[in-house]
Each structure stands twice: as C-alpha cells, then as structure tokens.
Amino acid sequence: MRQTVLSDIVKTISLRTLVREPLKVKRITRTGASVQVTDNGKPLWILQPATSPDDEAERLRATDAMLDEVLREKPSEVSAAGLLEESRR
C-alpha cells in the first residue's frame, strides 16, 4: 500500500498567485484538495475546502471539469521520459 504524502493532497501556490488568480484556488479547493500558500518559499497558510455531505456531487463535477480542461490542452512536445533522463544528469 502506498503511503500518502502531503504533496499528494496539497497543491502549493505563491501568495502572489492567490492574489492574482483567486478563482484558480477556488477551483482547486472545490475538488476537495487543500492549497498551501507560500510567501518567499516559506509556508504561510493552508486553505482547506469547507465541505459537507451535499458537496460530494459538486466536488466530482469540479474534478471532471478540471480533468477535461487538462485533456483539451495541446500535448507537450517534451516527453516525460526525456525530462526524467535530463534530471538525472
């Protein structure tokens, strides 16, 4: 069984991103994930979604919408294998 790591559950963004793109944070928390806000690379806050049992359908809908958005994006010209190989050099 795989151990859950904080980075699996929490998306990290800068304070500047929170101020400039609050809807991005709203979209992330709507899926049920928490968002860690950093200032100069140091953790500042962790924003958690306020959920209730009625929110489950909305969470699933938001997750599907985010997945659809990612899948519509143009595929990267850089392969994941190439990135991994380069990072090991």
N, C-alpha and C positions, 0 to 999 in steps of 0.2 A: 504494500500500500504506500502511495506517495504522500510524503509529509507536506502539508500546506505551509507555504512561506508567505510572509507579509506582502511581498511584491506580487503574489498571485491574486490578492484580494484588493490591494490598494493601488490606485493609479496616482503617480506623483506629478504635480504641476507646480510651476512657479507662482509666486504672488502676482507677478505681472500678468500671467495668463489668466488667473482668476479675475483680475480687474478688467482686462481687455476682452475676455471671452467667457462671461458668466454662463451663457447658455451651454457651452461645452461641458462645464461642471454639472449643470442641471441634467444634461443628457447622460453623463456617466453615472451620477447618483440614482437616476431613475431606473437604471438597470440593476440596482441593488449593490453596486460597488461603492467603496469609500474612496475619498480623494484626500491625499496628503498634500498640503500646501507648504512650499518651502520659500524661504527668503534668504537669498545668497547661499543657496545649497543647504541651509540648516532647516530642519523641520519646524514648522510654525504651528500648524493646525492639522487636524484630521476631520474632514467633513463626512458625516455619515448620513445615509438616507433615512428619512423618517418614514417607516413602513408600517402598514397594518395588513391583516389578512386580505383585505379587499384590494390591496395594491398588487397582488401577485399577477393578475391578468395584465395590468398596465406594465409591470416590470418585464414580463415576457414579450409584450408588444414592442416596448422600447428596445429590448435586446435584439429582436428580429430586425427592427428598423436600422439599428447601428450595423448589424451584420450585412444587411442589404446594401447599405451605403459603402461599406468597405469592399464588398464584392463588385460593385459598379466601377470602382476606381481602376484606372489603367494599371496593368501588372508592371511591376518594377523591371527595369532592364538588367538589374544586378541580381544575380542568383543568391539565394541564401547560402548555398554551399560555397560560393565564391567569397562571400563576406566572412564566413566561418574560417575558411582557409587563410584568408588575409589576416584575420585577427590573431591567428596562431603564429604568425611570423615574428 
